[in-house]
Amino acid sequence: MSGSAAGSEVQARRQDAMRVLANASADELRQIYADMGMSVEASVLRGPETGLVTLRGRMGGGGAAFNVGEATVTRVTVRLATGEVGHAYHLGRDAERVRIAATIDALIQQDGNAQRIERELLGPLRQRNASRSKRKRDETAATRVDFFTMVRGEH
Amino acid sequence: MYVAVKGGEAAISNAHRLLADRRRGDRDVPDLRIDQIAEQLSVGVDRVMAEGSLYDKELAALAIKQARGDLIEAIFLVRAYRTTLPRFGYTQPIDTEDMLVERRVSATYKDLPGGQLLGPTFDYTHRLLDPELAHDKQVDKPVTREGEHEKVVRVSSILAQEGLIEADGEMPEGRVPGDITRDPMEFPMERDTRLQALARGDEGFLLALAYSTQRGYGMNHPFVGEVRIGEVELEFEVPEIDFAIPLGTVQVTECQMVNKFKGSAKVPPQFTRGYGLVFGQSERKAMAMALCDRALRAGELGEDRTAPAQDEEFVISHADNVQATGFVEHLKLPHYVDFQAELELVRKMRAEQAKAASDAFDLAAE
């Protein structure tokens, strides 16, 4: 029981990290990873390979699924010298960022590395992603229409 | 007599070299960078992504550069590139309710949760050319205002609460969505397959058809329930991982068209709907798609099919601009033998006609 709970915790951690990494700007990801100066022995098991995924939407927004079109996706799988296998799939064709993301996916499966990566890499990236979203949201909010009613006649 | 010949290699090669030169233009003018196209001609880039049916801004921008700004040629380049890549699979359907909204307007409700968000729109501009743009005009930073974090509910959910509008649109349980990139198109078509064809259809063609429905050719009295533009997250399931992988975000435009419907033997009077979903910021296309989707549902809703926009085979067969341009433009390629045969035939017919006339004259003279 505790084994599967630990497993699902690692899973949640990996999924969250993948979201942060996929939404990060490539330059920021590269920069922060380089600054960490981690010496990682990771061999590439698969890729980098660029292919297509077909995007699906839902008719009416929430109805039955339909295919909208394709997007380019690049994937990489790496294995650490210690055996952990890391995967990454990102939109686009930037193989380098995906290789870094796959390495991080492998590293955070080790409890020892997970904390440092969270503190030095995922945390800062998460913050930057959030501030980019917030800026967009705030710029849009400034274009929100404030209706006012003109009262006519007597009450 | 026509004798087949070979030739033209040198002419073709020189023509392509000349094309490369003309594409580049005056060498004293700086070369266009891909990021300049992606950033400053972004709506054109979005159109190439939508109709090229490939979400990749850099590739679309490259295609526009290579095509000298000819968007249909750029779409053709992108479509050709697509065929060189393996397919990894299908994403989870995107959730447009969970969108990071950049624009959202409704023409049916003034006050609705999330509000009317104009975003970066051409609407309400005066359409006056700005001479200052001819130089490197300094542009002000956008105004910001503390945004609310509330979910921007789809307007269709609001109407649904009253029960006056049809549901989102369902397909039979267990149906795998049709895929025109995998299976040849067949008519009649299911709505899911049709939506895929419309999503990559030519904006101009769909716009004209949508306009025709407004002018009375298949009238369906539309309201824009909502148009929204923004970023949605993509998730993808692969066998090697036990959870859905977040791939990153894409920008899409969604249009919920709401249409008056007087009801039929099967359905009570209610509002019906058309749906549009397009890559990038492509509001005109999303609206045209939604109007065409609704018009093409005529059969399903028991309406008379009298107008071109309601004719599924006509609309879907002619919506793809790569197919259309291929067939129209192939006419300029050598048809020497074809034409020679036609020429022979016309000469023969003329000769026969002349002979018949002179025989008749001889007969009359006798």
Interface residues (C-beta under 8 A of the other chain):
Chain A: Q11 R14 Q15 M18 R19 A22 N23 E49 T50 G51 L52 V53 T54 L55 R56 G57 R58 M59 G60 G61 G62 G63 A64 A65 F66 N67 V68 G69 E70 A71 T72 V73 R75 T77 H87 Y89 H90 L91 G92 R93 S133 K134 R135 K136 R137 D138 E139 T140 A141 A142 T143 R144 V145 F147
Chain B: M49 A50 S53 L54 Y55 D56 E58 L59 R82 L85 P86 R87 F88 G89 Y90 T91 Q92 P93 I94 T96 E97 L100 V101 E102 R103 K110 D111 G115 Q116 L117 L118 G119 P142 V143 T144 R145 E146 G147 E148 H149 R154 S156 S157 A167 D168 G169 E170 M171 R175 P177 G178 D179 I180 T181 R191 D192 T193 L195 Q196 A199 R200 E231 E233 L234 F236 V238 E240 I241 D242 F243 A244 I245 P246 L247 G248 T249 V250 V252 E254 Q256 R273 Y275 L277 V278 F279
